[in-house]
């Protein structure tokens, strides 16, 4: 696992956007896994800037969702499909047909989960997956004590996660669904490159447990320690509880440019 400490969120966004642009130069049809929430927005904004300046070509790129609420009607503005279309697909000028996602409104949710796992396999697998992290260490919606081998499935959200997400529903927790479809940890670990982003002091404890703690289901993000190419990009506040922060800064400063992210 590589840990990169950046000054602030825009710097992290620019770093990851540059890595995506480099990937697309090598593999124009790459499948990019995108996360929602406020943390990855600087990545999408920076990548949009690269596309508009001609420094990145996304004309053949594909994107896929990490998770989706269960039970929201099609087109609901806070469904993750709507969010990804609004924040990623439309700004980048991607064809909506290049967008994969689970069906959170399906009558047979279990079948929808199996179908999405198969769709990711049929697409050749995810080349780069962007991840956020919850204050309790969850990734996707794999809440604490999720199986580290889990596949795409339905999950019940913890009360803390619903409280955290209420801001997207006008602050009304009663509007936040109780269930989601999420890529499982085992599914996430199949991506070729995992990039976890975290900003702010509120994520510092989760980051420290993910990077320096034991691999444990109680901290789902700690499973990234098992991945051959996992990168954790954090700002100074989110890095504030890392015991090895100085080492991470030194290794990043000494990294050859040709290695990239």
JOMO-V856008 format. One record per residue. N is the residue number from 1. BURIAL is + if it has 16 or more other C-alpha atoms within 10 Angstrom, else -. Layout:
# JOMO-V856008
n = (N:N)
burial = (BURIAL:BURIAL)
This chain:
# JOMO-V856008
n = (1:2:3:4:5:6:7:8:9:10:11:12:13:14:15:16:17:18:19:20:21:22:23:24:25:26:27:28:29:30:31:32:33:34:35:36:37:38:39:40:41:42:43:44:45:46:47:48:49:50:51:52:53:54:55:56:57:58:59:60:61:62:63:64:65:66:67:68:69:70:71:72:73:74:75:76:77:78:79:80:81:82:83:84:85:86:87:88:89:90:91:92:93:94:95:96:97:98:99:100:101:102:103:104:105:106:107:108:109:110:111:112:113:114:115:116:117:118:119:120:121:122:123:124:125:126:127:128:129:130:131:132:133:134:135:136:137:138:139:140:141:142:143:144:145:146:147:148:149:150:151:152:153:154:155:156:157:158:159:160:161:162:163:164:165:166:167:168:169:170:171:172:173:174:175:176:177:178:179:180:181:182:183:184:185:186:187:188:189:190:191:192:193:194:195:196:197:198:199:200:201:202:203:204:205:206:207:208:209:210:211:212:213:214:215:216:217:218:219:220:221:222:223:224:225:226:227:228:229:230:231:232:233:234:235:236:237:238:239:240:241:242:243:244:245:246:247:248:249:250:251:252:253:254:255:256:257:258:259:260:261)
burial = (-:+:+:+:+:+:-:-:+:+:+:+:+:+:+:+:+:+:+:+:+:+:+:+:-:-:-:+:+:+:+:+:+:+:+:+:-:-:+:+:+:+:+:+:+:+:+:+:+:+:+:-:-:-:-:+:+:+:-:-:+:+:+:+:+:+:+:+:+:+:+:+:-:-:-:-:-:+:+:+:+:-:+:+:+:-:+:+:+:-:+:+:-:+:-:-:-:-:+:+:+:+:+:+:-:-:-:-:+:-:-:+:+:-:+:+:+:-:+:+:-:-:-:-:+:+:+:+:+:+:+:+:+:+:+:+:+:+:+:+:+:+:+:+:-:+:+:+:-:+:+:+:+:+:+:-:+:-:-:-:+:+:-:-:+:+:-:-:-:-:-:-:+:-:-:+:+:+:+:+:+:+:+:+:+:-:+:+:+:-:+:-:+:+:+:+:+:+:+:+:+:-:+:+:+:+:+:+:+:+:+:-:-:-:+:+:+:+:+:+:+:+:+:+:+:-:+:-:+:+:+:+:+:+:+:+:+:+:+:+:+:+:-:-:+:-:-:+:-:-:-:-:-:-:-:-:-:-:-:-:+)
